[in-house]
């Protein structure tokens, strides 16, 4: 199967798994993702670096299903790759020696699991040395929407965005060096340093957008290999936070939320409705922020209606 066909099939399957505002019947959702080792841009000016990817992007494609759905998954390690790879879904309860085993270039791995817990989870390559596979870009997000849909504690958002913070290491950094953060170069936000921050990077052309007063929901995953992220919305307060994205794990009025490595959270931000404002979503551990981990959210009338809506939640 060609790479383009694999990606198209994965995209079609992922797009079909959309959230419903009321309880829905469980489904079998087929997901197929190829592993592609390739050069990609790691900053806004187009600096290229060889990365190991799911589906050709860093992070990989967003997988979205409902609680109770069965994920029918196939990993394709494309011919021409040099490394063995695997898939570890943090939303899955399976056997690490079976479903998560590594496959060589030119081989496939197929398995199924039931999405039993709602939330936002990381997926990543678990092949040894895991630190290198994650450190070179092999991670993504799986959202499991609650089967009950929205309610008073878990209200429907006006817009949704996926944000992943991760590491950029210098080319040639070894797994042993990554363990010690030797060769660490900066923080990637959805695959690029300062991806949505033209204030700190004049080459940045994208910003996150919403209308004043809208509820903006962030599905956040920390894909750093060693670091936690202290996520703070400058000029705002997290109206509600759901640890690991589970609707029962509700906290309100949070200034800064600590997300450990390989974990996630769902965070709601509501801007003032009577004026245009801006927020900066930052890792308040300053080393992370000032080396790439800042995203600007503009809350303005006339915000782009295509951003954060209808599945357009990971902006590239």
C-alpha positions in Angstrom: 0.0 0.0 0.0 1.4 3.4 -0.9 2.2 6.0 1.8 -0.4 8.5 0.4 -3.1 5.9 0.4 -2.3 4.9 4.0 -2.5 8.5 5.2 -5.7 9.1 3.3 -7.3 6.0 4.9 -6.1 7.0 8.4 -7.4 10.5 7.9 -10.8 9.3 6.7 -11.2 6.9 9.6 -10.1 9.5 12.1 -12.5 12.2 10.7 -15.4 9.7 10.9 -15.0 9.4 14.7 -16.6 12.7 15.8 -18.0 13.6 19.2 -21.8 13.6 19.8 -23.6 15.8 22.3 -25.7 12.9 23.5 -25.1 9.2 24.2 -24.3 7.2 21.1 -23.8 3.5 20.2 -20.3 2.1 20.3 -18.6 1.5 17.0 -15.6 -0.2 15.5 -13.2 2.5 14.3 -10.5 1.4 11.9 -7.3 3.3 12.1 -4.2 2.8 9.9 -1.0 4.8 10.4 2.2 4.3 8.5 5.6 5.0 10.1 7.7 7.3 7.9 11.3 8.3 8.6 11.8 11.6 6.9 13.1 15.2 7.0 10.5 17.7 8.2 10.5 21.4 9.2 11.1 21.9 13.0 10.6 25.6 13.1 8.7 28.4 11.3 11.6 29.3 9.0 11.7 25.8 7.6 14.8 24.3 9.2 14.8 20.7 8.2 15.7 17.8 10.4 15.4 14.0 10.1 12.6 12.8 12.3 10.8 9.5 12.9 7.1 10.1 12.4 3.6 8.6 12.6 1.9 9.4 9.3 4.6 11.8 8.1 3.9 14.5 10.7 5.0 15.5 14.2 2.9 15.0 16.1 1.1 12.2 14.3 -2.6 12.4 13.3 -5.2 13.0 16.0 -7.2 9.8 16.7 -10.7 10.5 18.1 -13.2 7.9 19.2 -16.0 7.5 21.8 -15.9 5.8 25.1 -16.8 2.2 24.4 -15.7 2.1 20.8 -13.4 -0.6 19.6 -10.2 0.7 17.9 -9.2 -1.6 15.1 -5.6 -0.5 14.6 -2.9 -1.3 12.0 0.7 0.1 12.2 2.6 -0.1 9.0 6.4 0.2 9.2 7.1 1.3 5.7 9.8 -0.4 3.5 12.8 1.8 3.3 12.7 2.7 7.0 15.9 1.8 9.0 14.3 1.2 12.4 11.9 -1.2 14.1 8.8 0.7 15.5 5.7 0.0 17.6 2.6 1.7 18.9 1.8 2.3 22.5 -1.7 3.8 23.1 -2.1 5.1 26.6 -5.8 4.7 26.1 -5.5 1.0 25.7 -5.5 -1.8 28.3 -3.7 -4.7 26.6 -0.4 -6.7 26.8 2.8 -4.8 26.4 4.5 -8.0 25.0 1.7 -8.6 22.4 -0.1 -5.6 21.1 2.8 -3.2 21.7 5.5 -5.3 20.2 7.9 -3.8 17.7 7.8 -4.6 13.9 10.6 -4.4 11.4 10.6 -2.3 8.2 8.3 -3.7 5.7 6.0 -5.3 8.3 2.7 -4.5 9.9 1.2 -4.8 13.4 -2.6 -5.2 13.8 -4.5 -5.2 17.1 -7.8 -4.1 18.6 -8.6 -2.5 22.0 -11.8 -1.1 23.6 -11.6 2.6 24.6 -12.9 2.1 28.2 -11.8 5.4 29.7 -12.7 8.9 28.4 -10.0 11.5 28.2 -7.0 12.8 26.3 -4.0 10.4 26.0 -0.7 10.3 24.4 0.3 7.6 21.9 3.9 6.9 21.2 6.5 4.4 19.9 7.6 2.1 22.6 10.5 0.4 20.8 13.8 0.3 22.7 15.4 2.7 23.2 12.0 4.4 23.8 13.6 7.7 24.7 15.1 8.0 21.2 11.9 7.1 19.4 9.9 9.7 21.3 12.7 12.2 21.2 12.8 11.9 17.4 9.1 12.7 17.0 7.1 9.5 17.4 4.0 10.6 19.4 0.5 11.8 18.9 -2.9 12.3 20.7 -5.9 10.0 21.1 -9.1 11.7 22.4 -11.7 9.4 23.9 -15.0 11.4 24.1 -17.3 10.4 27.0 -20.2 8.2 26.0 -22.7 10.4 27.9 -21.7 13.4 25.8 -21.8 16.9 27.3 -23.3 17.9 30.7 -23.2 20.7 33.2 -19.8 19.8 34.5 -18.4 19.0 31.0 -20.0 21.7 28.8 -19.9 21.8 25.1 -17.0 24.0 23.9 -17.2 26.6 21.2 -13.8 25.7 19.8 -11.3 23.0 20.4 -7.5 22.8 20.0 -4.9 20.1 20.4 -1.6 21.2 21.7 1.4 18.9 22.2 4.7 20.1 23.9 7.7 18.0 23.1 11.5 18.1 22.8 13.8 19.2 20.0 17.2 17.6 20.2 20.2 18.5 18.0 20.8 16.2 15.0 22.9 13.3 16.0 21.9 13.3 19.7 22.1 9.7 21.0 19.6 7.9 23.2 22.1 8.1 26.1 22.4 11.8 25.6 18.6 12.3 25.4 18.3 10.6 28.8 20.4 13.4 30.3 18.9 16.2 28.2 22.3 16.5 26.6 21.7 18.0 23.1 18.4 19.5 24.1 17.7 22.4 21.8 14.2 23.6 22.6 10.4 22.9 23.0 8.3 22.0 20.1 4.6 23.0 20.0 2.8 20.7 17.6 6.1 20.0 15.9 7.6 23.5 15.7 9.3 25.9 18.1 7.0 29.0 18.7 4.6 27.5 16.3 1.8 30.0 17.1 3.8 32.8 18.5 4.8 35.7 16.1 5.7 37.8 19.2 8.8 35.7 19.8 9.3 34.4 16.3 8.8 36.8 13.3 8.6 33.8 11.0 5.5 32.4 12.8 2.4 32.8 10.5 -0.2 31.0 12.6 -2.1 31.9 15.8 -4.9 30.2 17.6 -8.2 32.2 17.4 -11.6 32.5 19.1 -14.4 35.0 19.4 -14.7 37.0 22.6 -16.5 35.0 25.3 -16.2 31.7 23.6 -15.3 28.5 25.6 -12.0 27.3 24.1 -11.1 23.7 25.1 -7.5 22.6 24.9 -6.6 18.9 24.7 -3.0 19.0 25.9 -0.4 16.3 25.9 3.1 16.4 27.3 5.4 14.4 25.0 8.7 15.6 26.6 10.9 12.6 27.5 12.0 14.0 30.8 10.2 17.3 31.6 6.8 18.2 33.2 4.9 21.2 31.8 3.5 23.9 34.0 0.7 25.1 31.6 -0.5 28.6 32.2 -2.8 30.9 30.2 -1.2 34.4 30.6 -3.9 37.0 31.1 -6.4 34.3 31.9 -7.4 31.5 34.4 -8.3 28.0 33.4 -12.0 28.0 34.0 -12.0 24.2 34.4 -9.4 21.5 34.1 -9.9 17.8 33.7 -6.9 15.7 34.8 -6.1 13.2 31.9 -9.2 14.7 30.2 -11.7 12.5 32.3 -14.9 14.4 32.9 -15.0 13.2 36.5 -11.6 14.7 37.3 -12.9 18.3 37.5 -11.0 21.3 39.0 -12.0 24.9 38.7 -10.2 28.3 38.7 -6.7 26.9 38.1 -3.9 29.4 37.4 -1.2 26.8 36.4 -1.6 23.1 35.8 1.3 20.7 36.1 1.2 17.9 33.5 3.9 15.2 33.9 5.7 13.6 31.0 3.6 11.2 29.0 0.3 12.5 30.4 -2.4 14.9 29.4 -5.2 17.2 30.5 -8.3 18.9 29.0 -8.4 22.6 29.9 -11.1 25.2 29.3 -10.4 28.9 28.8 -13.3 31.5 28.6 -12.3 35.0 27.5 -14.1 38.2 28.4 -17.2 38.7 26.2 -17.2 42.5 26.1 -13.8 43.2 24.5 -11.1 41.8 22.3 -8.3 40.1 24.3 -5.2 37.9 23.8 -3.7 35.0 25.9 -0.4 33.3 25.7 -0.5 29.6 26.5 2.9 28.9 28.1 5.0 26.4 29.9 5.6 28.5 33.0 8.8 26.7 33.6 10.7 29.4 31.8 13.3 27.2 30.1 10.4 25.5 28.3 8.6 28.8 27.4 11.5 30.8 26.1 12.9 28.0 24.0 9.7 27.5 22.0 6.8 26.7 24.4 4.5 29.7 23.9 1.3 29.8 21.9 -0.8 33.0 21.3 -4.6 32.8 21.4 -6.4 35.8 19.9 -9.9 36.4 21.1 -11.3 38.8 18.6 -14.5 39.5 16.7 -14.4 38.0 13.2 -12.1 35.1 14.3 -11.5 32.6 11.6 -14.5 30.3 11.7 -12.5 27.3 10.4 -10.1 27.2 13.3 -10.9 24.9 16.2 -14.1 23.7 14.6 -15.4 20.7 12.6 -12.3 18.5 13.3 -9.8 21.3 12.5 -8.3 21.1 16.0 -4.6 20.5 15.4 -3.5 23.5 13.4 -0.5 23.0 11.1 
